[in-house]
Amino acid sequence: MNGYKIDLYLNKKSSDGSIMEKVHDYKLQLQEHEENRLNILKKSPLCSACEREVRILDRYSGEKFKALMFGSNNYLGATVNNIAIDKAIEVTKEYGVGSGGVPLLTGTNIFQNELESTIANVKGFDDAILFSSGFTANIGAIIGLIRSNNLIIHDRLNHASLIDGSLMSGAKMMRYNHNDPASLEKILAENHENYPGGILVVTDGVFSMDGDIARLPEIIDVVNKYESILLIDDAHATGVIGHKGSGSLSHYNITDRKNIILTGTLSKAIGAVGGFITASQDIVNYLRIFARSNMYSTALPPSVCASSTEIFKMMASTDVVDRLNRNANYMREKLKEKGYDTLNSETAIIPIMVRNEVLLTEISKEFLKRGIIVNYIFPPVVSPGKSRIRVSMMATHTKDDMDYFLTILDEIDRDYKIR
Ligand SMILES: Cc1ncc(COP(=O)(O)O)c(C=O)c1O
């Protein structure tokens, strides 16, 4: 092993404290990355749709090669759904490629309204607002509602956009142990009297790096006991868990939406791009104005909205979500049987723990050589010592695809001892 280590903390600690030193330090790392012919900090681009089998343009050799995709958020194969594509073409021809304005000026179109109602309906809320991404939806929800006199309590593994929105709000932030309602309750008990203005509790519905599901029934009990508000990010739950993929609340048959706000994305299972907040009518009306990443940002293109609506219809009318979960369960069971550590994954995201960062960098080359794309996750995206291969399953994977992946993994494991 040549010992090359990816260090993603270089933006935090510049050796001389200057603005540009960080940039310089990173430049040196990137040079080493390129000398090692890696595909982690910079990517060889796809020259095909992002589906189960892709074509890659190798940026070192200039050659094209085929690979099996086990790293995409395109869980349902929606990016290449023919009905969605036809709809996008038809709507683009009539309505153009962009929306032409921010939602509150000239950007609101009928396809946006239709998609907002569809999302609210699927998620069981009154109404929804669209955003240009899930990231900006999370920021918008938090900065719209939270001020510096509030407290925000996060699950330790929440997504970066939720943390950034919290930092922007100026509120104090605390973190509870991952998916641990008792740890949340302890923080609420100790702090709720100091925050008469209110406390926001925030959790991913499905955790993006571990693939486990938030323990919502117990979290909601605690949130209600301390009269707080709960924000759930259903980015990786939408199209994946719950009845016909309707998400984390449906997964637990939770029907009461009191004190709950939910966000999500159109860029994962829905296969397009964009994000949303769905909530009670009063909250949605308020956030249309005060979620600054909605109010001050151009509305989604009509075609994106129209094709996303088609995917929500497809989720409801086909067995695509079941197919995804059958594949994810097959893969997870096989990995567990073989003795790989997949943490508490229950969804389409399956971590395979490697832990050693240098080893993980080496392994990445081996997968690529054998035509498999997966993601390699390093600190600070996960805690030090928790580096991993992150497998993302798709409804369109075949048994042969999965068996090929498992064979290659075992082959790599023989040399690198992942188990
Ligand atoms: C949990 C979670 N929330 C939000 C986002 C952001 O969504 P988008 O990619 O639409 O900005 C992501 C995507 O990485 C995510 O994993």
The ligand as an SDF file (V2000), in Angstrom:
LIG
                    3D

 16 16  0  0  0  0  0  0  0  0999 V2000
  -30.0650   14.0980    3.8420 C   0  0  0  0  0  0  0  0  0  0  0  0
  -29.8910   15.0710    2.7120 C   0  0  0  0  0  0  0  0  0  0  0  0
  -30.5570   16.2300    2.7410 N   0  0  0  0  0  0  0  0  0  0  0  0
  -30.4530   17.1310    1.7560 C   0  0  0  0  0  0  0  0  0  0  0  0
  -29.6410   16.9040    0.6720 C   0  0  0  0  0  0  0  0  0  0  0  0
  -29.5210   17.9430   -0.3840 C   0  0  0  0  0  0  0  0  0  0  0  0
  -30.3230   17.6410   -1.4640 O   0  0  0  0  0  0  0  0  0  0  0  0
  -29.9800   18.2260   -2.9090 P   0  0  0  0  0  0  0  0  0  0  0  0
  -28.9410   17.3410   -3.4910 O   0  0  0  0  0  0  0  0  0  0  0  0
  -31.2660   18.2240   -3.6330 O   0  0  0  0  0  0  0  0  0  0  0  0
  -29.4650   19.6170   -2.6820 O   0  0  0  0  0  0  0  0  0  0  0  0
  -28.9370   15.7020    0.5770 C   0  0  0  0  0  0  0  0  0  0  0  0
  -28.0960   15.4300   -0.6300 C   0  0  0  0  0  0  0  0  0  0  0  0
  -26.9710   15.1480   -0.6020 O   0  0  0  0  0  0  0  0  0  0  0  0
  -29.0530   14.7690    1.6260 C   0  0  0  0  0  0  0  0  0  0  0  0
  -28.3580   13.6270    1.5870 O   0  0  0  0  0  0  0  0  0  0  0  0
  1  2  1  0
  2  3  1  0
  2 15  2  0
  3  4  2  0
  4  5  1  0
  5  6  1  0
  5 12  2  0
  6  7  1  0
  7  8  1  0
  8  9  2  0
  8 10  1  0
  8 11  1  0
 12 13  1  0
 12 15  1  0
 13 14  2  0
 15 16  1  0
M  END
$$$$
